[in-house]
Every structure is written in structure tokens, then in C-alpha cells.
């Protein structure tokens, strides 16, 4: 049984809202278009099979630019910060993920982990990244105008995640610039923070948003 995610969003102007959803590890949101060359998403244009004009969509099939501080390129404010979470990393989930994707002994064997550098069982960094992505989707992307992403920079795991740790994410908009016609790229720092205040993961994402000219 995977944990319930609770998200609290603190927008740049101090407005708060909450979202609550049941999550399952590995849930997939499929973009409504195929990836173009080099894996960079391209929004649909022109007409569909019936000859009707297709409107641009975000990465989840909805209209881009509908909600809040993450709605459009123009709405994203450099320097804005938000906080989202919580996600509990259970012993069972740590073992299950590692056995399938990262079967190093300090992730899969509690006895072996005791004599490792970590002194006990710890989550794979890729598990932390996956849990972080779930928080990002639930807290930001699902109801945003985001159209996809072109990568991440500066991925770091400064502190290990252990069974029972509860994760949240701190988000800061670092910069933004036009990417190509009608689309801008926003650089966003995302820190995954444990309840004791330690940062478990950090990276800078490069996310695409529609440019409306407004």
C-alpha cells in the first residue's frame, strides 16, 4: 500500500490551497503528442483526423495556462517560492523499489546495510527522485500550463533517505527565457526536504510553458 500524498501550496502572494490524492508508484501521465527528434516534446498543431483544428494542450491534455503562478510563461514570476508535500518513504517501498531498479545491498539488505557507509537501510537516489517527481506532478504540474520538460541540471543527493522519512519539496523559480516560438523555458530549483530539515535531493528543472504575449 503506497502512501497518501498531502500537498499544501504557498503561492507567491501568500495564497494557500490544499490537494489530497491517493498515489501509486509508477503512475504514468502520457503526453498527448509523440516525442519529436531528440525526445523534446512538440505541441500538436493543425487539424485532427476529422479536419477540426486542434488547440494547444499542456502535458496532461488540458488547455495550457489556466491556473495560478504556474499557468503560463508570463505568469511565472522569477523568485517565487512554493512548498508541496508530504510523501512517506516506507521500509517496504524502499526494498521493493531497490529490488527491481537499484539492487545494491545498502538498498535491499538491512543486515548488509548496517556495515555500509550509511550505517543502515537507505532508499535509492532514483527512488527519491521518483517520489519527488510524484510530488512535483501532484503539487505543480497536473493543474499547470506546463507543456513538458527538456531536462534537469545539478542533480544531487546530499543526505540519504531512510525508512519513515517524510519528504516535501521546496520550489524556487530561478529564471526564464524564450525557447522557441510560443514556448518559454523556466529554470526551477527543487529541493526535496526531510522532516528534520535535511535536504535529501536537489536539482534544477527546465520546464516548458506556453507564451501568450499577455
C-alpha positions as CSV (number, residue, x, y, z in Angstrom):
1,X,0.0,0.0,0.0
2,X,1.6,3.2,-1.1
3,X,1.2,6.4,0.9
4,X,-1.3,9.2,0.7
5,X,0.2,12.4,-0.6
6,X,-0.9,15.7,1.0
7,X,0.1,18.9,-0.7
8,X,0.0,22.5,0.6
9,X,0.8,25.2,-1.9
10,X,2.0,28.6,-0.7
11,X,1.8,30.9,-3.7
12,X,4.0,34.0,-4.2
13,X,1.2,36.3,-2.8
14,X,0.6,34.2,0.3
15,X,-2.5,32.3,-1.0
16,X,-2.7,28.8,0.2
17,X,-4.6,25.8,-1.1
18,X,-4.5,22.0,-0.4
19,X,-4.7,19.0,-2.5
20,X,-5.0,15.4,-1.4
21,X,-4.7,12.3,-3.6
22,X,-4.1,8.6,-3.4
23,X,-0.9,7.8,-5.3
24,X,0.6,4.6,-6.7
25,X,4.2,4.3,-7.5
26,X,4.7,4.2,-11.3
27,X,1.5,6.0,-12.3
28,X,2.1,7.5,-15.7
29,X,0.7,10.6,-17.4
30,X,1.1,10.3,-21.1
31,X,1.6,13.5,-23.2
32,X,-1.0,13.9,-25.9
33,X,1.7,14.0,-28.6
34,X,4.7,11.9,-29.6
35,X,8.2,13.0,-28.8
36,X,10.0,14.7,-31.7
37,X,13.6,14.2,-32.6
38,X,16.0,14.1,-29.6
39,X,13.0,13.4,-27.3
40,X,11.8,17.0,-27.0
41,X,8.0,17.3,-26.9
42,X,6.3,19.3,-29.6
43,X,2.7,20.6,-29.1
44,X,0.1,19.5,-31.6
45,X,-0.7,21.8,-34.4
46,X,-3.0,21.9,-37.4
47,X,-6.1,19.6,-37.7
48,X,-7.1,16.3,-36.3
49,X,-8.2,13.3,-38.4
50,X,-11.7,14.8,-38.7
51,X,-10.4,18.0,-40.1
52,X,-11.1,20.1,-37.0
53,X,-8.5,22.5,-35.7
54,X,-6.6,21.3,-32.6
55,X,-6.0,23.7,-29.7
56,X,-2.6,23.6,-28.0
57,X,-2.6,21.5,-24.8
58,X,-0.4,21.1,-21.8
59,X,1.4,17.8,-21.0
60,X,-1.8,16.4,-19.4
61,X,-4.2,17.0,-22.3
62,X,-5.8,20.2,-20.9
63,X,-5.7,23.8,-22.1
64,X,-2.3,25.4,-21.2
65,X,-2.2,28.4,-18.9
66,X,-5.3,28.0,-16.8
67,X,-4.2,28.2,-13.2
68,X,-2.1,30.2,-10.8
69,X,1.5,31.0,-10.6
70,X,2.4,28.1,-12.9
71,X,-0.2,28.8,-15.6
72,X,1.8,30.4,-18.4
73,X,5.3,31.7,-19.1
74,X,4.2,35.2,-18.4
75,X,2.5,34.2,-15.1
76,X,5.6,32.5,-13.8
77,X,7.4,35.0,-11.5
78,X,11.1,34.7,-11.1
79,X,11.9,34.5,-7.4
80,X,8.5,33.0,-6.5
81,X,8.7,30.1,-4.0
82,X,6.2,27.3,-3.2
83,X,6.2,24.3,-0.8
84,X,4.5,21.0,-1.5
85,X,4.3,17.6,0.2
86,X,4.1,15.1,2.1
87,X,5.4,11.6,1.0
88,X,6.4,8.9,3.5
89,X,9.2,6.6,2.4
90,X,8.3,3.2,4.0
91,X,10.7,0.3,4.5
92,X,8.6,-1.9,2.3
93,X,8.6,0.6,-0.6
94,X,12.4,1.2,-0.3
95,X,13.0,-2.5,-0.5
96,X,10.5,-3.1,-3.4
97,X,11.9,-0.3,-5.5
98,X,15.5,-1.2,-4.9
99,X,15.0,-4.9,-5.6
100,X,13.6,-4.0,-9.0
101,X,15.6,-1.0,-10.1
102,X,18.7,-0.5,-7.9
103,X,19.7,-3.7,-6.1
104,X,22.7,-2.5,-4.2
105,X,23.0,-4.2,-0.8
106,X,22.5,-1.0,1.2
107,X,19.1,-0.6,-0.5
108,X,18.0,-4.2,-0.4
109,X,19.6,-5.9,2.6
110,X,19.2,-4.4,6.1
111,X,21.9,-6.5,7.6
112,X,24.4,-5.6,4.9
113,X,23.4,-2.0,5.1
114,X,24.4,-1.9,8.8
115,X,28.1,-2.3,7.8
116,X,27.9,0.1,4.8
117,X,28.8,3.7,4.7
118,X,25.2,4.6,5.5
119,X,25.0,2.5,8.7
120,X,21.5,1.2,7.8
121,X,19.0,0.8,5.1
122,X,18.6,3.8,2.8
123,X,16.5,4.5,-0.3
124,X,18.0,4.5,-3.8
125,X,18.6,8.0,-5.0
126,X,16.4,7.2,-8.0
127,X,13.6,6.2,-5.6
128,X,13.9,9.6,-4.0
129,X,13.9,11.2,-7.5
130,X,10.7,9.2,-8.4
131,X,8.9,10.2,-5.1
132,X,10.0,13.8,-5.8
133,X,8.5,13.6,-9.3
134,X,5.2,12.5,-7.8
135,X,5.2,15.5,-5.5
136,X,6.0,17.8,-8.4
137,X,3.2,16.4,-10.5
138,X,0.6,16.5,-7.8
139,X,1.7,19.9,-6.4
140,X,2.6,21.8,-9.6
141,X,2.3,20.2,-13.0
142,X,-1.1,18.5,-13.0
143,X,-3.0,21.8,-12.8
144,X,-0.5,24.0,-14.5
145,X,0.2,25.1,-18.1
146,X,3.4,23.1,-18.2
147,X,3.9,21.5,-21.7
148,X,6.8,19.2,-20.8
149,X,10.5,19.5,-19.9
150,X,13.8,19.4,-21.6
151,X,15.9,18.0,-18.7
152,X,17.4,18.6,-15.3
153,X,20.7,20.1,-14.2
154,X,22.8,19.8,-11.0
155,X,21.1,16.6,-9.6
156,X,22.5,16.0,-6.1
157,X,21.7,13.6,-3.2
158,X,23.4,15.3,-0.2
159,X,21.7,13.2,2.5
160,X,20.3,9.7,2.5
161,X,16.6,8.9,2.8
162,X,15.8,6.3,5.5
163,X,12.6,4.3,6.3
164,X,10.0,6.5,7.8
165,X,11.3,9.8,6.4
166,X,8.6,12.1,5.1
167,X,9.5,14.2,2.1
168,X,8.3,17.5,0.9
169,X,9.6,19.8,-1.9
170,X,10.6,23.4,-1.8
171,X,10.4,25.1,-5.2
172,X,12.1,28.3,-6.4
173,X,11.8,29.9,-9.8
174,X,15.3,30.8,-10.9
175,X,15.0,32.3,-14.4
176,X,13.0,32.1,-17.6
177,X,13.7,32.8,-21.3
178,X,12.0,32.2,-24.6
179,X,12.8,28.8,-26.0
180,X,11.1,28.8,-29.4
181,X,8.0,30.5,-30.9
182,X,5.1,30.4,-28.5
183,X,7.1,28.5,-25.8
184,X,9.3,29.6,-23.0
185,X,11.6,27.6,-20.7
186,X,11.6,28.1,-17.0
187,X,14.5,27.1,-14.7
188,X,13.2,25.9,-11.4
189,X,15.2,24.7,-8.3
190,X,13.5,21.8,-6.5
191,X,14.8,20.7,-3.1
192,X,13.4,17.5,-1.6
193,X,13.5,18.1,2.2
194,X,13.0,15.6,5.1
195,X,11.1,16.4,8.2
196,X,14.3,17.0,10.1
197,X,15.2,19.8,7.7
198,X,17.9,18.0,5.8
199,X,17.9,18.2,2.0
200,X,17.8,14.7,0.5
201,X,17.9,15.8,-3.1
202,X,18.2,18.9,-5.2
203,X,18.1,19.7,-8.9
204,X,17.3,22.4,-11.4
205,X,14.5,21.5,-13.8
206,X,14.0,23.1,-17.2
207,X,10.2,23.1,-17.8
208,X,8.3,24.4,-20.9
209,X,5.4,26.8,-20.6
210,X,3.2,28.5,-23.3
211,X,3.9,32.1,-24.1
212,X,0.6,34.1,-24.5
213,X,2.1,37.5,-25.0
214,X,0.0,38.9,-22.2
